[in-house]
Amino acid sequence: MSTASHPVTILGTGSSVPARVVTNEELSRTVDTSHEWIYSRTGITERRIAGTDESASEMGARAGRAAIEAAGLAPSEIDAVIACTMTPDMPFPSTACLIQQKLGLPTRTAFDLQAACSGFVYGLEVASALIQAGVHRHVLLVGTERISSIIDWTDRSTCVLFGDGAGAVVLGRGVAHDQGVIGVKTGADGSDAKLLFMPGGGSSVPASAESIAARQHFLRMNGREVFKHAVLVMEEIALDLLREHGVLRGEIDLVIPHQANFRIIDTLASRLEIPYSKFFVNLDRYGNTSAASIPLAIDEAVKAERLRPGQLVLLLAFGAGLTWGAALLRWPGNK
Ligand code: ACO
């Protein structure tokens, strides 16, 4: 292991979403809701729902393959794969091991990271530290979720919000510390764990006839409280990160926030005094894809040329835990 701190950058991006589109109209045929309610409260018009062959590892592998190709690397050059997910294919082995096998990656480090919707920013912190320390040269960081598997499709207050998908980036050594990944900051507060959680399926409430009858294997959320916390902690961590790196909010070219609800993003934009037009939003087409949301948005922003070389980019995440995080990137390549 080298003792130098290596700069870290993003070498390639990729994403993959299920083929099946479920519109608000389609949902309103099975639950007591409407397109008007969903769109006005969230900004969501449709989401993707995985088919039987679209597991979290399969979508993650597809996104990962695209990111490795975009990086111009061979699978043999990937030293580690980190899969950020709260909907792994199974409790063990890790989804990262399944992705490693599907992509034919070297038999080196592979593990899952669980920080719910903040997973990708947490993963960025861990992957960057591994590269900075010289432990690994190239890390495949995947955010992949099959949230449809933990949704109570009879609960209108949650089922309209989420969708499935995956995004991935390949991280490697950059040229300078003020390029690529400039800084990452994360936070957590377990005292609010029950604002957003799934009570069953873990070791405290294993699957049983009773737990299934009590619908304990589905996500539960206090939407209003989650909304309030999301805005406050994302604002605070964004300002802390910018201050630490001497960056003024006016210098930010693009904000890629966790795609949960346009009203959260709009409120955040006002509080941060960064115009909403600088926020990349694709939640209208995917809903909340949890740990996949930011890398999926990054890949779309790159393909749409909203994210261009030389731009200063702020990532903002929030999720169950509660967890949150922010990252500052100078997008690689020449202006
Ligand atoms: N269709 C129609 N009516 C609905 C629906 C629906 N899909 N869902 C709820 N309602 C009703 C409620 O029953 C309630 O009716 P009532 O007044 O008769 O009791 C009314 O609409 C208002 O419900 P609220 O929950 O107060 O609605 P609110 O304006 O707070 O919006 C929402 C709900 C959209 C969930 C909002 O609170 C929100 O976006 N919260 C943040 C959620 C979030 O981002 N979670 C993800 C975090 S990331 C992670 O880690 C997974």
Boltz pocket constraint, residues with backbone or C-beta under 6 A from the ligand:
constraints:
  - pocket:
      binder: B
      contacts: [[A, 32], [A, 33], [A, 34], [A, 37], [A, 38], [A, 41], [A, 42], [A, 115], [A, 116], [A, 117], [A, 118], [A, 156], [A, 157], [A, 158], [A, 160], [A, 196], [A, 221], [A, 222], [A, 223], [A, 224], [A, 225], [A, 226], [A, 227], [A, 230], [A, 260], [A, 261], [A, 264], [A, 288], [A, 290], [A, 318], [A, 319], [A, 320]]
      max_distance: 6.0
